[in-house]
Amino acid sequence: MRARLFGPSKDDVWTQFAEAIDGDFTDGGFFRPDVVHAKVGEWTVTLDTYTTGGEAQATGGGAPVTFTRMRAPYLNKDGFGFTVYRAGLFTPIGRLLGAQDIEVGDAQFDRDFVTKGNDEDKVRALFGGERIRRLVSAQSSIRFEVKDDEGWFQQKFPAGVDELYFSAAGVIKDLGRLRLLFDLFAETLHQLCHIDSAYEEDPEMIR
């Protein structure tokens, strides 16, 4: 009855997702988020959720917001980084005012997404393939980027390890979307190696 009224639960969908990608689902219980771990070659991809805004709510601010995120640490060979997200209502105005945005060479993709990076040639090489652009476009909401090792995981990242990172507001319970997101991570990690910006090795994260 509950499934008919509200759709499948997150636990059910994430368990199916873990099985589909030969990964492991861990129920976090009351105090920790549920987590899916899966391997792509030597890399480990992690799916979980996090919540922001609790402090603001306690002081009369906005309600907490839960995000779904996927992450994969890897050995960054040359410091290359990028960020890509869907263009919004004010994106054309920003472009007219000179906001920096790298065109990857596909007219539809360049209209639909804002793409930034610290090496224009490598951004174009990374997003030059049709498959990776199609996988990015399959996500209705996306912020996909390389995060350096100076944030949350500063104490866990060995030198030279960065993190391929996706986040979107809400809890994703669409099995097809999760599978396409995992495919995007796999494709991007392999392409980062192809453009000589990643090592195809386990980054040996400190647990």
C-alpha positions, -999 to +999 in steps of 0.1 A: +000+000+000+028+025+009+046+018-023+015+024-043+008+057-025+044+071-023+064+050-048+093+028-038+114+037-008+149+051-011+163+019+006+146-003-020+158+017-049+193+021-036+195-016-028+185-024-064+210+002-077+238-015-057+229-049-071+228-035-106+263-021-104+278-049-083+281-026-054+273-027-017+244-009+001+249+000+038+219+010+059+231+039+081+203+035+106+191+066+125+224+084+129+242+079+096+232+083+060+227+052+039+256+046+015+263+027-017+299+018-026+309+004-060+341+000-080+350+014-113+383-002-122+406+007-093+384+037-082+356+036-055+324+055-062+303+065-032+266+075-033+250+091-002+230+121+010+238+151+032+216+178+047+224+215+050+205+244+067+198+228+101+216+257+119+196+283+100+163+266+109+173+266+146+177+304+144+145+310+125+159+306+090+150+284+061+142+247+063+170+221+060+177+209+024+188+173+016+211+167-013+221+135-031+258+133-039+281+109-057+319+110-052+350+093-064+385+102-052+413+098-077+449+108-082+449+141-101+479+140-124+481+177-134+457+197-112+431+198-139+396+209-127+362+216-141+326+225-131+295+219-152+259+227-144+227+235-162+222+270-175+196+290-156+173+320-162+201+345-158+229+326-175+224+346-208+227+379-190+259+367-172+274+357-205+265+391-220+283+407-191+314+387-196+310+357-173+336+331-182+321+300-198+340+275-220+322+264-252+329+227-258+319+228-295+284+213-293+258+240-299+230+223-279+253+214-250+268+249-249+233+264-247+221+240-220+251+240-197+276+263-181+311+247-183+341+261-165+376+248-160+413+258-155+424+244-188+402+252-218+418+226-241+413+198-216+377+209-209+370+206-246+389+173-249+369+159-219+335+170-231+343+165-268+329+130-267+292+125-275+288+098-248+299+120-219+278+149-231+248+126-234+253+113-199+255+149-185+224+159-204+205+129-190+206+146-155+177+169-150+196+187-122+233+185-120+264+201-105+294+180-116+329+190-108+364+183-095+368+192-059+403+196-045+415+182-012+411+213+009+374+208+018+355+184+040+380+155+034+412+174+040+424+150+066+415+119+046+431+127+012+467+119+005+487+145-014+475+148-050+441+132-045+411+151-057+374+141-059+351+138-088+318+151-073+281+153-082+253+169-061+217+176-067+189+188-043+165+162-031+168+124-026+172+106-060+150+075-061+150+070-098+169+038-105+175+047-142+188+081-133+212+066-107+225+041-132+232+069-158+249+089-131+272+060-123+279+055-160+288+093-161+314+088-133+328+057-150+331+075-184+346+106-169+372+087-148+383+069-179+384+100-200+404+118-173+430+091-178+428+094-216+436+131-215+464+124-191+448+141-161+444+111-138+462+079-128+444+047-133+453+036-098+436+032-064+442+066-045+446+046-013+422+067+008+431+068+045+401+053+064 
